[in-house]
Amino acid sequence: MSNLVLELRSGEMMIVNGAPIRFRTKSRIELTAKARFLFGKQIMQPEQADSPARRIYFALQSAYIGNEGERAQGLISAHELIEAFKGATTSALAREILDDAMAAAQADDCYRALKLARRIMRHEDVVLGRAIPIATPSQQEPRTNADHDTRGARLSNRSQTPEPARSGG
């Protein structure tokens, strides 16, 4: 089995299978099994869900990393919020992306659904005229050498120790 190595900075958060973890020191960890996880700027706090698109993201986040009850409720909430957003938007592309996000979530590919929801958040920011900060490389969304799959991480095909993924910010 391949492993995924992540490098996180002191003070960063990671949620693995619903459990929040805060790193007290710079750490390099290796995930050796499939897991549902988010880290760094991928994690949205409840108070950050202050717009329709952000509420969709937060609901999908709950569907991805919450406990069983939270996951079921997150999926229901995401469906309701997506339908409301689709009814209010004039953008055919936004409706298509939201349909894809909901289909991904229903197929238990919530990480992909979250990626699509981030696109809707950027669209909403432009439409609402929210200030969009220009991201420097250290502020960009965390990147890994692998995407997550329906069970958590899509692990790379490497059997040796892979290079660490570095989180932003």
VOGUBA-178990 format. One record per atom (N, C-alpha, C): x, y negated, z negated; residue in one letter. Coordinates in steps of 0.1 Angstrom, whole numbers, plus 2048, in hexadecimal, padded with zeros to 3 digits. Atoms other than C-alpha are relative to their C-alpha. Layout:
<pts>
XYZa ...
</pts>
This chain:
<pts>
80880C800m 800800800m 8097F4800m 7F980D7FFs 80C7DD808s 7FB7F77F5s 80280980Bn 80E7C27EEn 7FF7F1805n 80080F7FDl 80779C7EEl 8077F97F5l 7F980780Av 81F7867DCv 7FC7F1801v 80480E801l 8137637D0l 80A7F97F6l 7F8808809e 8287487C0e 7F77F47FCe 80880B806l 8157307A9l 8087F77F7l 7F980A809r 821711797r 7FA8007F2r 80480280Ds 81E709773s 7F37F8800s 80D807801g 7FA6FE76Ag 7F680480Bg 80A7FC7F6e 7EA70D789e 7F780B7FBe 80A7F6803m 7CB722787m 7FF80B80Bm 8047F67F7m 7C2743797m 7F58087FAm 80B7F7805i 7A3758794i 80180D807i 7FF7F37FBv 7A677D799v 7F58087FBv 80C7F8804n 787793799n 7F87F97F5n 808807809g 775778786g 8067FA7F4g 7F980480Ca 78F77276Ba 8097F4803a 7F780C7FEp 79F74F76Ap 80D8027F9p 7F37FE805i 7C474F765i 8077F2802i 7F880C7FEr 7D972F75Fr 80E8047FDr 7F27FC801f 7FE732764f 8077F57F8f 7F9809809r 813722748r 80E7FD806r 7F38037FAt 83372575Ct 7FF80480Ft 8007FC7F2k 83C728781k 80180F800k 8017F2800s 83474C789s 7FF80680Es 8017F97F3r 8387647A5r 7F980E7FCr 8087F4803i 81E7807A4i 7FF80880Di 8027F77F5e 81879E7BAe 7F38087FDe 80D7F9801l 7F57AB7C0l 80380E807l 7FD7F37FBt 7F87D17C5t 7F3807804t 80D7F97FCa 7D37D97CAa 7F77F5805a 80980A7FBk 7B67C87DBk 7F97F97F4k 80780880Aa 7A67AC7C7a 7F97F4806a 80780C7FCr 78E78F7CAr 8087F57F8r 7F980B807f 7A37707C3f 8007F3808f 7FD80E7FBl 7A774B7C9l 80A7FA7F7l 7F6807809f 7C27347BDf 8027F2805f 7FD80E7FCg 7CD7107BDg 7F47F8804g 80B8097FBk 7B76F87D1k 7F5808806k 80C7F87FBq 7A17157DDq 7F58007F6q 80A7FF80Bi 7907147BBi 7F97F37FEi 80880C802m 7746FB7B8m 7FA8007F2m 80780180Dq 7696F0795q 7F27FC802q 80E8037FEp 7446EC78Fp 7FD7F1802p 80380E7FEe 7466C678Ce 8057FB80Ee 7FC8047F2q 7566C47AFq 7F580380Aq 80A7FC7F6a 7376D37BFa 7F57F4800a 80880D800d 7296AF7C4d 7FA7FC80Dd 8078037F3s 71B6B17E7s 7FA80D805s 8067F47FAp 7076CA7FCp 80A80A804p 7F67F67FBa 7256DA80Da 8088057F5a 7F97FB80Cr 7386DC7ECr 7F880A7F8r 8087F6808r 71B6ED7DBr 7FF80D808r 7FF7F47F8i 71B7067F8i 80D8087FDi 7F37FA803y 74070C7F2y 8008077F2y 8007FB80Df 73B7107CDf 7F780D7FEf 8097F4800a 71E7297D2a 80880C806a 7F87F67F9l 73473D7EAl 80C8057F7l 7F57FC809q 75173C7D1q 7FB8097F5q 8067F880Bs 73A74A7B6s 7FD80E806s 8037F37F9a 72F7657CFa 80D809802a 7F37F97FEy 75476E7D4y 8078047F4y 7F77FC80Ci 76576D7B2i 7F88017F3i 8087FF80Dg 74876D799g 7FE80F7FCg 8037F2804n 73D78B785n 7F4805808n 80B7FB7F7e 7217A1794e 7F47F7800e 80B809800g 70578A789g 8027F3807g 7FD80D7F9e 71676B794e 80280280Fe 7FE7FE7F2r 71F77A7B5r 7F2801807r 80E7FF7FAa 6FA7837BCa 7F97F3800a 80680D800q 6EE7617B1q 8077F6809q 7F88087F6g 70A7507C5g 7FB80280Eg 8057FD7F3l 6FE7617E4l 7F27FA803l 80E8067FEi 6DA7577DFi 8017F1801i 7FF80F800s 6E47337D7s 8067FC80Ds 7F98047F4a 6FB7327F5a 7F680080Ca 80A7FE7F5h 6DF73E80Ch 7F67F4800h 80980B802e 6C77237FEe 8067F3804e 7F980D7FEl 6E1707800l 8037FF80Fl 7FD8007F1i 6EB711824i 7F47FD808i 80D8037F9e 6C7711830e 7FC7F27FFe 80380E802a 6C26EF821a 8097F7808a 7F68087F9f 6E26E1830f 7FD80180Ff 8037FE7F2k 6D96F0852k 7F47F8805k 80C8087FDg 6B76DF851g 8027F1800g 7FD80F801a 6C76BD849a 80A7FB80Aa 7F58057F7t 6E46BD862t 7FB80080Et 8038017F2t 6E26B3886t 80B807808t 7F57F97FAs 7026C688Es 7FD80E803s 8027F27FDa 6FD6E68A1a 80C8087FCa 7F47F9804l 7216EF89Al 8008037F1l 8017FE80Ea 71C6EB875a 7F680B7FCa 80A7F5802r 6FD701876r 80680E804r 7FA7F37FCe 71171C889e 80A8047F6e 7F57FD80Ai 72E71A870i 7F98057F3i 8077FC80Cl 71571D853l 7FA80E802l 8057F37FDd 70473B864d 80B80B7FFd 7F47F7801d 72774B867d 8048027F2d 7FC7FF80Ea 72F743843a 7F68097F8a 80A7F8807m 70E753837m 80180F804m 7FF7F27FCa 71377284Ca 80D8067FAa 7F37FA806a 73777683Fa 7FD8037F1a 8037FE80Ea 72A77281Ba 7F880D7FEa 8097F4801q 70F78C820q 80780D804q 7F87F47FDa 7297A482Fa 80B8027F6a 7F67FF80Ad 73D79F80Fd 80E7FB804d 7F38067FBd 75878B821d 7FF7F17FCd 80280D805c 75476D80Ac 80C7F7802c 7F48087FEy 77876180Fy 7FF7F980Dy 8028067F3r 77075B834r 7F57F57FFr 80B80A802a 74F74A829a 8057F37FAa 7FA80C806l 763733813l 8087F780Al 7F98077F6k 77A72A82Fk 7F77F8809k 80A8077F7l 75C721845l 7FA7F47F8l 80680B808a 74D70D828a 8097F47FFa 7F680B800r 76D6F8826r 7FF7F880Cr 8028087F4r 7676EE84Ar 7F47F77FFr 80C808802i 7446E3841i 8027F47F7i 7FC80B809m 7526CF824m 8077F5807m 7F980A7F9r 76A6BD83Br 7F67F8809r 80A8067F7h 74D6B6854h 7F87F67F8h 808808808e 7386A9838e 8077F37FBe 7F880C804d 75469282Cd 8017F680Bd 7FF8097F5v 75768384Ev 7F27F9802v 80E8067FEv 73167E852v 7FD7F67F5v 80380880Bl 72E66F82Fl 80A7F57FEl 7F680A802g 74D659833g 8088017F4g 7F87FE80Cr 75E668815r 80E7FE804r 7F28027FEa 78265E812a 80780E801a 7FA7F37FEi 79667C820i 80F7FD7FEi 7F1803802p 7BA67B812p 80880880Bp 7F77F97F6i 7D568482Bi 8098097F7i 7F97F6808a 7E46A481Ea 80F801804a 7F27FD7FEt 8096A781At 80280F7FFt 7FE7F1801p 8186CA81Dp 7FE8057F2p 8027FB80Es 8186CD7F7s 7F17FF7FBs 80E801804q 7F36C37F5q 7F7809808q 8087F87F7q 7E66DA810q 7FB80C7F8q 8067F4806e 7D06F8808e 80B80B7FFe 7F77F6802p 7E47157FAp 80080A80Cp 7FF7F77F6r 7F072D814r 80780D7FBr 7F97F3804t 7F9752811t 80480680Dt 7FC7F97F4n 80976A829n 7F580A804n 80B7F87FCa 7E777C82Aa 7F37F97FDa 80E805803d 7C277482Bd 7FA80A7F6d 8087F8808h 7A9782813h 7F7808809h 80A7F87F9d 79279E81Fd 7F48027F7d 80C7FF807t 7717AA813t 8018057F2t 7FD7FB80Dr 7807BA7F5r 80A7F87F8r 7F6809806g 79879E7EDg 80B7FD809g 7F58037F7a 7BA79D7FDa 80180980Ba 7FC7F77F5r 7C27A981Fr 80F8007FFr 7F27FF803l 7E47B5816l 80880280Dl 7F77FF7F4s 8007B382Fs 80580E802s 7FC7F27FDn 80F7D283Fn 80E8027FAn 7F27FE805r 8307CD82Cr 8008097F4r 7FF7F780Cs 83A7E8814s 80B7FC7F7s 7F5805808q 8597D6808q 7FB7F37F9q 80480C807t 8587B77F2t 7FE7F580At 80380B7F7p 84779C807p 8047F27FBp 7FD80E804e 850777807e 7F47FB7F8e 80B806807p 83C7637EEp 7F87F6808p 80980B7FBa 81E74E7F8a 8017F57F6a 7FF80C809r 82172B7EAr 7F37F9800r 80C808801s 8037187DDs 8037F2801s 7FE80E7FFg 7FF6F47E4g 7FC7F97F3g 80480A80Ag 7FD6D77CBg 8028047F3g 
</pts>
